[in-house]
Amino acid sequence: MSKQRELKQQQVAEIKQKLQESVAAVLTDYRGLNVAQVTKLRTQLREAGVEYKVLKNTLTSLAAHELGLESLDAYLSGPTAIAFSHDPVAPAKVLFDFAKANKALEIKGGVLEGKVIDFNQVKALADLPSKEQLLAKVLGGMQAPLYGMAAVLNGPLRNFVYALEAIRKQKEAQA
């Protein structure tokens, strides 16, 4: 077997492993981005815990076919870079934010938990609130009944204080 063929088989196995291990993978067309923009994008993705790789379409297609993701071929045309992540929302959020500022970046589609998704589904992922926002909503929902209960429990005490104040004013007026 030739060295070139062994190298390609190794690359296909690597891509297959990344697709299997990742919860989400987003495919992009990076044509039109200069080196500074790509570097900035890679930095933003790295900070979010996302790995961004430029891959050959044929090798990616072979890996996808081995995983039963034949419909991924529709997104494998032109220069393709893939953002791999263990977080389902992070790559979509970072890439869409970057695409807003840099119109040259085109998001093609992706893979979410072993299923091929299209552009609209990737956009829906990007529109989800962040983990911190969701935690804040849950915490707010848990605190609301507690505040209501505190107000109810303070009601009789507050009424008692108002009654005492009214009695004090009445006694002052009589004196």
VOZAKE-59810 format. One record per atom (N, C-alpha, C, O, CB): x, y, z; residue in one letter. Coordinates in pm, whole numbers, padded with zeros to 5 digits, always signed. Glycine has a CB too. Example, Ala and Ser with C-alpha at 12.3 -4.5 7.8 and 13.67 -1.06 7.14 Angstrom:
<sites>
+01319-00569+00780A
+01230-00450+00780A
+01320-00330+00780A
+01424-00332+00846A
+01131-00447+00905A
+01285-00225+00708S
+01367-00106+00714S
+01290+00003+00787S
+01341+00114+00804S
+01408-00060+00572S
</sites>
This chain:
<sites>
+00085-00117+00000M
+00000+00000+00000M
+00090+00124+00000M
+00190+00128+00072M
-00097-00001+00122M
+00054+00222-00079S
+00138+00341-00089S
+00124+00428+00035S
+00025+00422+00107S
+00102+00422-00215S
+00227+00508+00057K
+00227+00598+00173K
+00114+00699+00164K
+00050+00732+00263K
+00363+00672+00185K
+00089+00748+00040Q
-00017+00847+00018Q
-00153+00789+00058Q
-00233+00856+00123Q
-00019+00893-00129Q
-00179+00667+00020R
-00306+00601+00051R
-00320+00580+00202R
-00428+00600+00259R
-00317+00465-00024R
-00211+00538+00267E
-00213+00520+00412E
-00243+00651+00484E
-00318+00654+00581E
-00079+00462+00461E
-00183+00758+00435L
-00203+00890+00495L
-00350+00932+00482L
-00409+00984+00576L
-00111+00996+00428L
-00407+00909+00365K
-00548+00945+00343K
-00641+00861+00430K
-00740+00913+00483K
-00586+00929+00195K
-00611+00733+00444Q
-00692+00647+00530Q
-00684+00693+00675Q
-00783+00689+00749Q
-00648+00501+00519Q
-00567+00736+00715Q
-00548+00787+00851Q
-00628+00916+00871Q
-00689+00936+00976Q
-00397+00811+00880Q
-00628+01004+00769Q
-00704+01129+00778Q
-00854+01101+00784Q
-00925+01167+00859Q
-00672+01219+00659Q
-00902+01005+00706V
-01044+00969+00707V
-01081+00916+00846V
-01187+00951+00899V
-01075+00861+00598V
-00996+00833+00904A
-01023+00778+01038A
-01026+00891+01141A
-01107+00888+01234A
-00915+00673+01076A
-00938+00990+01125E
-00934+01104+01217E
-01063+01185+01208E
-01120+01223+01310E
-00812+01193+01186E
-01108+01213+01085I
-01231+01290+01065I
-01350+01212+01122I
-01436+01270+01188I
-01254+01320+00913I
-01353+01083+01096K
-01461+00997+01147K
-01465+01002+01299K
-01573+01013+01358K
-01443+00851+01099K
-01348+00995+01362Q
-01340+01000+01508Q
-01392+01135+01560Q
-01466+01139+01659Q
-01195+00976+01556Q
-01353+01244+01495K
-01398+01376+01538K
-01550+01390+01526K
-01615+01446+01613K
-01329+01486+01456K
-01605+01337+01416L
-01750+01343+01397L
-01823+01259+01502L
-01931+01296+01548L
-01787+01295+01256L
-01764+01146+01540Q
-01826+01059+01641Q
-01819+01121+01779Q
-01916+01115+01854Q
-01759+00922+01642Q
-01706+01181+01814E
-01685+01234+01948E
-01756+01367+01970E
-01788+01401+02084E
-01536+01251+01974E
-01781+01441+01863S
-01842+01574+01876S
-01993+01563+01891S
-02058+01480+01827S
-01807+01661+01754S
-02046+01648+01976V
-02191+01659+01988V
-02244+01737+01868V
-02350+01706+01814V
-02232+01727+02123V
-02166+01841+01828A
-02206+01924+01715A
-02086+01953+01626A
-01973+01968+01673A
-02270+02056+01765A
-02114+01961+01498A
-02014+02001+01400A
-02084+02092+01300A
-02189+02057+01246A
-01947+01876+01328A
-02025+02209+01275V
-02085+02306+01183V
-01992+02325+01065V
-01873+02354+01082V
-02115+02441+01254V
-02046+02310+00943L
-01968+02324+00820L
-01978+02466+00768L
-02087+02523+00762L
-02015+02224+00713L
-01864+02523+00730T
-01862+02660+00681T
-01783+02669+00551T
-01699+02584+00520T
-01800+02755+00786T
-01812+02773+00475D
-01734+02809+00356D
-01662+02938+00393D
-01725+03040+00417D
-01826+02827+00226D
-01531+02932+00399Y
-01451+03045+00447Y
-01396+03131+00334Y
-01312+03218+00359Y
-01338+02994+00532Y
-01440+03108+00209R
-01391+03188+00096R
-01415+03336+00120R
-01524+03375+00164R
-01459+03144-00036R
-01317+03416+00094G
-01332+03561+00109G
-01277+03614+00239G
-01264+03735+00255G
-01476+03598+00098G
-01245+03527+00333L
-01185+03572+00459L
-01034+03583+00442L
-00971+03495+00383L
-01220+03476+00576L
-00977+03690+00495N
-00832+03702+00490N
-00772+03632+00612N
-00844+03585+00700N
-00788+03851+00485N
-00640+03626+00616V
-00570+03552+00722V
-00603+03610+00860V
-00623+03534+00955V
-00419+03555+00699V
-00608+03741+00872A
-00638+03804+01001A
-00778+03766+01049A
-00798+03738+01167A
-00626+03957+00991A
-00874+03763+00958Q
-01012+03728+00996Q
-01021+03581+01038Q
-01088+03548+01136Q
-01108+03756+00879Q
-00955+03493+00964V
-00957+03351+00999V
-00890+03329+01134V
-00937+03249+01215V
-00887+03266+00889V
-00781+03400+01159T
-00712+03389+01288T
-00802+03435+01401T
-00809+03372+01507T
-00581+03471+01287T
-00872+03546+01378K
-00965+03598+01480K
-01077+03497+01506K
-01116+03474+01621K
-01025+03734+01435K
-01130+03437+01398L
-01236+03337+01412L
-01186+03216+01490L
-01255+03167+01580L
-01288+03293+01273L
-01068+03167+01456R
-01012+03052+01526R
-00994+03082+01675R
-01019+02996+01759R
-00878+03012+01464R
-00950+03204+01707T
-00931+03244+01847T
-01065+03243+01921T
-01074+03190+02032T
-00867+03385+01855T
-01168+03300+01859Q
-01300+03303+01922Q
-01354+03161+01943Q
-01411+03130+02047Q
-01398+03385+01837Q
-01334+03077+01844L
-01382+02939+01855L
-01305+02863+01963L
-01363+02786+02040L
-01369+02867+01720L
-01174+02883+01967R
-01090+02814+02067R
-01134+02855+02208R
-01139+02771+02299R
-00938+02847+02045R
-01164+02985+02227E
-01210+03033+02359E
-01341+02967+02400E
-01368+02950+02519E
-01226+03185+02357E
-01422+02931+02301A
-01551+02865+02329A
-01537+02714+02338A
-01635+02643+02357A
-01654+02901+02221A
-01413+02664+02325G
-01390+02519+02334G
-01425+02445+02206G
-01463+02328+02210G
-01470+02462+02447G
-01411+02513+02093V
-01447+02455+01964V
-01320+02440+01879V
-01235+02529+01876V
-01552+02544+01890V
-01308+02325+01812E
-01194+02301+01723E
-01239+02328+01579E
-01341+02276+01535E
-01139+02154+01738E
-01162+02409+01507Y
-01196+02450+01371Y
-01091+02398+01275Y
-00973+02434+01285Y
-01209+02605+01361Y
-01132+02312+01181K
-01037+02249+01089K
-01083+02265+00945K
-01201+02252+00913K
-01020+02099+01123K
-00986+02294+00857V
-01010+02293+00714V
-00982+02150+00666V
-00874+02096+00686V
-00920+02400+00638V
-01084+02091+00603L
-01072+01951+00563L
-01107+01934+00415L
-01182+02013+00358L
-01164+01862+00649L
-01051+01830+00356K
-01083+01798+00217K
-01222+01737+00211K
-01258+01652+00292K
-00977+01701+00155K
-01299+01782+00112N
-01437+01734+00099N
-01445+01584+00073N
-01532+01516+00127N
-01506+01809-00014N
-01355+01531-00009T
-01361+01389-00042T
-01333+01304+00081T
-01399+01202+00102T
-01262+01355-00153T
-01236+01345+00161L
-01204+01268+00282L
-01317+01279+00384L
-01352+01182+00450L
-01072+01316+00343L
-01374+01399+00395T
-01487+01419+00487T
-01606+01335+00441T
-01677+01277+00523T
-01526+01570+00495T
-01629+01330+00311S
-01739+01251+00256S
-01720+01103+00286S
-01815+01034+00324S
-01750+01273+00105S
-01598+01054+00270L
-01570+00913+00301L
-01598+00883+00449L
-01659+00781+00481L
-01424+00878+00266L
-01553+00972+00537A
-01576+00953+00681A
-01726+00958+00712A
-01776+00878+00791A
-01501+01061+00763A
-01797+01052+00649A
-01941+01065+00672A
-02015+00940+00626A
-02107+00894+00693A
-01996+01188+00600A
-01974+00884+00511H
-02039+00763+00460H
-02016+00646+00555H
-02105+00563+00573H
-01986+00728+00320H
-01898+00639+00615E
-01871+00531+00709E
-01958+00541+00833E
-01986+00441+00900E
-01724+00532+00750E
-02003+00664+00865L
-02089+00686+00981L
-02237+00687+00945L
-02322+00705+01032L
-02052+00816+01048L
-02268+00667+00818G
-02408+00668+00775G
-02464+00808+00757G
-02586+00826+00764G
-02492+00594+00874G
-02378+00906+00734L
-02422+01045+00716L
-02410+01084+00568L
-02346+01184+00536L
-02337+01142+00805L
-02470+01006+00480E
-02459+01030+00336E
-02513+01167+00296E
-02462+01228+00202E
-02531+00922+00259E
-02616+01217+00366S
-02676+01345+00330S
-02584+01463+00358S
-02615+01576+00320S
-02806+01363+00406S
-02471+01440+00424L
-02374+01546+00447L
-02307+01588+00317L
-02253+01699+00309L
-02268+01501+00550L
-02308+01503+00217D
-02246+01533+00087D
-02302+01661+00025D
-02231+01731-00048D
-02267+01416-00010D
-02427+01693+00053A
-02490+01813-00003A
-02418+01940+00041A
-02424+02041-00029A
-02637+01820+00038A
-02350+01936+00154Y
-02282+02054+00208Y
-02131+02052+00181Y
-02060+02144+00221Y
-02307+02064+00358Y
-02083+01949+00114L
-01940+01935+00090L
-01903+01978-00052L
-01862+01896-00134L
-01897+01790+00114L
-01918+02106-00078S
-01875+02162-00207S
-01803+02293-00178S
-01842+02368-00088S
-01997+02183-00305S
-01700+02319-00253G
-01620+02438-00230G
-01533+02419-00107G
-01534+02312-00047G
-01709+02562-00213G
-01458+02522-00070P
-01372+02511+00048P
-01457+02490+00174P
-01552+02565+00199P
-01283+02637+00063P
-01423+02391+00251T
-01502+02358+00370T
-01414+02352+00494T
-01309+02288+00494T
-01576+02225+00350T
-01460+02419+00598A
-01397+02409+00730A
-01506+02365+00826A
-01621+02406+00813A
-01330+02547+00775A
-01469+02282+00920I
-01568+02228+01014I
-01530+02265+01156I
-01415+02250+01197I
-01580+02075+01000I
-01629+02313+01231A
-01611+02346+01373A
-01668+02230+01454A
-01788+02205+01450A
-01682+02483+01411A
-01581+02159+01526F
-01621+02045+01609F
-01632+02089+01754F
-01547+02164+01802F
-01519+01927+01594F
-01737+02042+01824S
-01753+02082+01964S
-01829+01977+02044S
-01908+01900+01990S
-01826+02215+01972S
-01802+01976+02174H
-01877+01890+02266H
-01999+01965+02320H
-02084+01906+02387H
-01787+01843+02383H
-02008+02095+02290D
-02122+02178+02328D
-02208+02196+02204D
-02157+02242+02101D
-02076+02318+02387D
-02336+02163+02208P
-02417+02171+02087P
-02443+02313+02037P
-02472+02332+01919P
-02548+02104+02110P
-02434+02412+02124V
-02470+02549+02088V
-02349+02636+02055V
-02359+02726+01971V
-02549+02612+02199V
-02236+02612+02119A
-02119+02701+02108A
-02073+02727+01965A
-02056+02843+01928A
-02005+02644+02185A
-02051+02624+01881P
-02001+02656+01747P
-02100+02738+01665P
-02059+02829+01593P
-01967+02528+01673P
-02227+02707+01675A
-02328+02781+01600A
-02332+02927+01643A
-02338+03016+01558A
-02466+02717+01617A
-02329+02952+01774K
-02332+03089+01825K
-02212+03170+01777K
-02227+03279+01723K
-02338+03089+01978K
-02093+03115+01796V
-01971+03187+01759V
-01967+03213+01609V
-01935+03323+01566V
-01846+03109+01803V
-02000+03112+01529L
-01994+03127+01384L
-02099+03227+01333L
-02068+03307+01244L
-02015+02992+01316L
-02219+03224+01387F
-02320+03321+01343F
-02285+03462+01385F
-02305+03556+01308F
-02458+03283+01398F
-02232+03480+01506D
-02187+03613+01549D
-02077+03664+01458D
-02076+03781+01420D
-02138+03609+01695D
-01983+03576+01423F
-01873+03615+01336F
-01925+03645+01195F
-01877+03739+01131F
-01765+03505+01331F
-02021+03567+01147A
-02075+03586+01013A
-02151+03718+01001A
-02155+03778+00893A
-02168+03470+00976A
-02210+03765+01111K
-02278+03895+01109K
-02178+04007+01082K
-02207+04100+01006K
-02350+03920+01242K
-02062+03998+01144A
-01959+04101+01127A
-01881+04082+00997A
-01836+04180+00938A
-01863+04100+01246A
-01865+03960+00952N
-01787+03929+00832N
-01875+03852+00735N
-01889+03731+00745N
-01659+03846+00867N
-01932+03924+00643K
-02030+03865+00550K
-01969+03754+00463K
-02044+03676+00403K
-02088+03973+00461K
-01837+03745+00455A
-01772+03646+00368A
-01790+03503+00421A
-01788+03408+00343A
-01623+03678+00355A
-01807+03487+00552L
-01823+03353+00609L
-01964+03301+00582L
-02062+03366+00616L
-01794+03354+00762L
-01972+03183+00521E
-02101+03123+00491E
-02116+02993+00570E
-02028+02907+00566E
-02115+03096+00338E
-02226+02982+00639I
-02254+02860+00716I
-02338+02769+00627I
-02444+02809+00577I
-02327+02891+00852I
-02291+02648+00608K
-02356+02555+00515K
-02459+02466+00583K
-02574+02458+00539K
-02253+02468+00447K
-02419+02401+00690G
-02505+02305+00759G
-02424+02244+00872G
-02327+02303+00918G
-02559+02196+00662G
-02464+02127+00916G
-02388+02066+01024G
-02437+01928+01062G
-02521+01867+00996G
-02393+02153+01144G
-02380+01881+01171V
-02416+01752+01228V
-02442+01775+01377V
-02360+01835+01446V
-02303+01642+01205V
-02556+01728+01424L
-02592+01741+01565L
-02628+01604+01618L
-02726+01543+01574L
-02709+01842+01586L
-02548+01555+01712E
-02568+01425+01774E
-02593+01315+01672E
-02686+01235+01687E
-02684+01432+01870E
-02509+01312+01568G
-02516+01205+01469G
-02620+01221+01361G
-02644+01128+01284G
-02539+01080+01538G
-02684+01338+01354K
-02784+01364+01251K
-02744+01490+01173K
-02701+01589+01232K
-02927+01378+01313K
-02759+01484+01041V
-02725+01599+00956V
-02835+01704+00970V
-02954+01672+00964V
-02707+01556+00807V
-02794+01830+00990I
-02890+01940+01002I
-02858+02046+00896I
-02744+02058+00852I
-02885+02003+01146I
-02960+02121+00857D
-02939+02223+00754D
-02911+02360+00817D
-02902+02373+00939D
-03062+02231+00661D
-02898+02460+00732F
-02865+02595+00776F
-02966+02647+00880F
-02927+02703+00982F
-02860+02690+00657F
-03095+02627+00852N
-03199+02679+00943N
-03191+02616+01082N
-03215+02682+01182N
-03338+02655+00884N
-03157+02489+01086Q
-03145+02422+01216Q
-03020+02469+01291Q
-03020+02480+01413Q
-03141+02268+01197Q
-02914+02497+01216V
-02793+02552+01280V
-02825+02691+01334V
-02781+02727+01444V
-02674+02558+01178V
-02902+02770+01258K
-02941+02904+01304K
-03027+02895+01430K
-03013+02977+01521K
-03017+02980+01192K
-03116+02796+01434A
-03200+02777+01553A
-03113+02747+01674A
-03142+02794+01784A
-03302+02663+01530A
-03008+02669+01656L
-02914+02642+01766L
-02847+02771+01812L
-02831+02795+01932L
-02807+02539+01723L
-02808+02853+01716A
-02739+02979+01750A
-02831+03075+01824A
-02785+03156+01904A
-02686+03046+01623A
-02962+03065+01799D
-03057+03155+01863D
-03096+03112+02004D
-03162+03188+02076D
-03180+03166+01778D
-03056+02992+02044L
-03088+02946+02180L
-03016+03033+02282L
-02904+03078+02257L
-03048+02797+02198L
-03078+03057+02397P
-03009+03134+02501P
-02888+03056+02553P
-02883+02933+02545P
-03105+03166+02618P
-02792+03130+02605S
-02672+03066+02657S
-02704+02988+02785S
-02811+03004+02844S
-02562+03171+02684S
-02611+02906+02826K
-02629+02824+02946K
-02650+02914+03068K
-02733+02885+03154K
-02505+02732+02967K
-02575+03024+03075E
-02588+03117+03188E
-02727+03180+03192E
-02786+03196+03299E
-02480+03227+03181E
-02780+03217+03072Q
-02913+03277+03067Q
-03019+03176+03110Q
-03113+03211+03182Q
-02943+03329+02925Q
-03006+03053+03066L
-03102+02950+03105L
-03097+02924+03256L
-03202+02907+03319L
-03074+02819+03029L
-02976+02921+03313L
-02963+02902+03458L
-03026+03018+03534L
-03090+02998+03638L
-02816+02887+03497L
-03008+03140+03483A
-03068+03257+03547A
-03221+03248+03545A
-03286+03283+03643A
-03020+03387+03478A
-03277+03202+03433K
-03423+03187+03424K
-03473+03083+03523K
-03575+03103+03590K
-03464+03149+03281K
-03403+02971+03533V
-03443+02865+03626V
-03435+02916+03769V
-03526+02893+03849V
-03353+02740+03609V
-03326+02985+03801L
-03309+03038+03936L
-03417+03141+03968L
-03472+03142+04078L
-03171+03100+03951L
-03448+03227+03871G
-03555+03325+03890G
-03689+03258+03913G
-03768+03301+03997G
-03565+03418+03769G
-03714+03151+03839G
-03838+03076+03856G
-03846+03009+03993G
-03954+02996+04050G
-03851+02970+03747G
-03731+02967+04045M
-03730+02905+04177M
-03744+03008+04288M
-03802+02979+04393M
-03601+02825+04196M
-03692+03128+04266Q
-03696+03231+04370Q
-03832+03299+04379Q
-03871+03343+04488Q
-03589+03335+04343Q
-03905+03309+04269A
-04033+03380+04269A
-04130+03328+04375A
-04187+03410+04448A
-04098+03368+04133A
-04152+03197+04388P
-04243+03150+04494P
-04192+03184+04634P
-04271+03210+04725P
-04263+02999+04482P
-04060+03184+04651L
-04005+03217+04783L
-04034+03362+04820L
-04069+03393+04934L
-03853+03191+04785L
-04019+03452+04722Y
-04050+03593+04748Y
-04198+03610+04779Y
-04236+03687+04867Y
-04009+03680+04628Y
-04283+03538+04705G
-04427+03545+04729G
-04462+03495+04869G
-04545+03553+04937G
-04503+03465+04624G
-04397+03386+04910M
-04422+03329+05042M
-04377+03426+05151M
-04445+03442+05253M
-04350+03192+05056M
-04263+03489+05130A
-04213+03585+05228A
-04310+03702+05242A
-04335+03750+05353A
-04073+03637+05188A
-04366+03748+05129A
-04462+03859+05134A
-04588+03817+05209A
-04642+03895+05288A
-04499+03905+04991A
-04636+03694+05186V
-04756+03644+05254V
-04730+03632+05404V
-04816+03670+05485V
-04798+03507+05196V
-04614+03580+05442L
-04582+03564+05583L
-04563+03698+05653L
-04589+03710+05773L
-04458+03479+05599L
-04516+03798+05579N
-04498+03931+05638N
-04629+04008+05648N
-04637+04105+05723N
-04398+04010+05557N
-04731+03966+05574G
-04859+04036+05574G
-04920+04053+05712G
-04950+04167+05750G
-04956+03963+05487G
-04941+03947+05790P
-05002+03963+05923P
-04917+04050+06017P
-04971+04129+06095P
-05024+03826+05987P
-04786+04035+06009L
-04698+04117+06092L
-04711+04264+06055L
-04716+04351+06143L
-04551+04072+06078L
-04717+04292+05925R
-04732+04430+05878R
-04866+04487+05923R
-04873+04602+05966R
-04720+04436+05723R
-04973+04408+05914N
-05107+04453+05958N
-05108+04480+06108N
-05172+04574+06155N
-05215+04348+05922N
-05037+04395+06184F
-05027+04416+06329F
-04959+04549+06360F
-05003+04624+06447F
-04950+04299+06395F
-04850+04577+06288V
-04778+04704+06308V
-04867+04822+06272V
-04867+04922+06344V
-04648+04708+06224V
-04943+04812+06162Y
-05035+04920+06124Y
-05142+04942+06231Y
-05179+05055+06262Y
-05101+04889+05987Y
-05192+04832+06288A
-05294+04841+06393A
-05236+04910+06516A
-05301+04996+06575A
-05347+04701+06430A
-05114+04872+06555L
-05050+04937+06671L
-05029+05086+06645L
-05050+05168+06734L
-04916+04870+06702L
-04989+05120+06524E
-04968+05261+06488E
-05099+05337+06495E
-05104+05451+06541E
-04906+05274+06347E
-05207+05274+06448A
-05338+05339+06452A
-05382+05361+06597A
-05439+05465+06630A
-05443+05256+06376A
-05356+05262+06684I
-05392+05275+06826I
-05311+05387+06890I
-05363+05465+06970I
-05369+05142+06902I
-05180+05395+06855R
-05094+05501+06911R
-05145+05638+06869R
-05150+05729+06952R
-04947+05482+06863R
-05183+05655+06745K
-05233+05784+06697K
-05366+05819+06764K
-05393+05935+06796K
-05250+05781+06543K
-05449+05715+06785Q
-05577+05738+06849Q
-05559+05783+06994Q
-05631+05871+07040Q
-05662+05611+06844Q
-05464+05723+07065K
-05437+05758+07204K
-05377+05897+07212K
-05404+05972+07306K
-05344+05656+07269K
-05294+05932+07112E
-05235+06066+07108E
-05344+06169+07089E
-05342+06275+07152E
-05131+06078+06996E
-05439+06139+07002A
-05549+06233+06974A
-05639+06249+07097A
-05694+06357+07118A
-05632+06185+06852A
-05655+06145+07178Q
-05738+06152+07297Q
-05666+06230+07409Q
-05731+06290+07494Q
-05775+06011+07345Q
-05535+06227+07408A
-05460+06289+07517A
-05449+06437+07506A
-05388+06500+07592A
-05326+06232+07523A
</sites>
